[in-house]
Amino acid sequence: MRENFKEIPLLQQREIEAKAMGPLIRAFCREFGEERTYEVVRRTLKEVSRQTGKELSERCGGGLDSLRKNCISRWGEGGAQKSTPKEDSADCCSFDVTYCAFAEIYRELGYGDIGTIISCERDEAFLNGFDENLELVRSKTLMEGGDCCDFCYRRKK
């Protein structure tokens, strides 16, 4: 981190990003159409997330233990998420997120319809940058109307 920069909670960071990106995404949709705009936004945010994961891994090391300590614990800071653990072993970390303040913020700001694109869809790309030997399996999210986000981070077989 740069000198004189203060790390802010991820929830606050995502709110700032949504306030900046949301109006731009809406404007680009009007100008170029939703399909093309969403394609470019997805591709760009996934690359940014992959790079963020890579940089974090270079600072902290990869692996499932590092993911638990340096990432998963941060995502819930300040009550941003409530989760129920399912499995926590050397090869797997799975849990259900039953409350997500990220989803609430996107909805409150009027971007609930694109919250998945600007947030949830970044998760797998981040993990790929963080450690290529890990995978994320998730079949549903609160953002998309599921009863939970069923995260399963595990070593690839």
Residue, then its C-alpha position, 0 to 999 in steps of 0.5 A: m500500500r502506498e504511503n499516506f493511504k489508509e486501507i478502507p473496509l471492502l464494503q466501503q470500497r465497493e460502495i465507492e466503486a458502485k457510485a462511480m461505475g454505476p452511472l457510467i455503466r448506465a450511460f454506456c448501456r444507453e449509448f452502446g446497448e446492454e449486451r456490449t456494455y456488460e460484456v466489456v464491464r465483465r471482461t474488464l472487472k475480471e482482469v482487474s480482479r485477477q490482477t488484484g488476486k495476483e498482487l495479494s498472493e505475491r504479498c501474502g502467499g497463495g493457498l487455502d490457508s492464506l485465502r482464509k486469513n487474508c481474504i475470507s476474513r476481510w470480506g465479512e469485516g464490519g458485519a458486511q456478511k453473515s455466514t454459516p460454516k459448512e466445511d473447513s479442512a486442509d483441502c476445502c473451505s465452504f460456507d453459506v453467506t446468509y446476509c450480504a451487505f454488498a447486495e443491499i448497498y447495490r440495491e439501495l443505490g439502484y444497481g441491484d440489477i448489475g450487482t452480480i456483474i460488478s461484484c459477484e462475478r469478480d470472485e472466480a477471477f480474483l481466485n484465479g489470480f490468487d492461486e491457480n490451484l484453487e477453485l471456487v464452486r458456487s451455484k447461487t447468490l443472494m444478489e441473484g435472488g438465492d436463499c444464500c451464496d453457497f461458497c466452496y473454495r477447494r484445491k483443484k483435483 
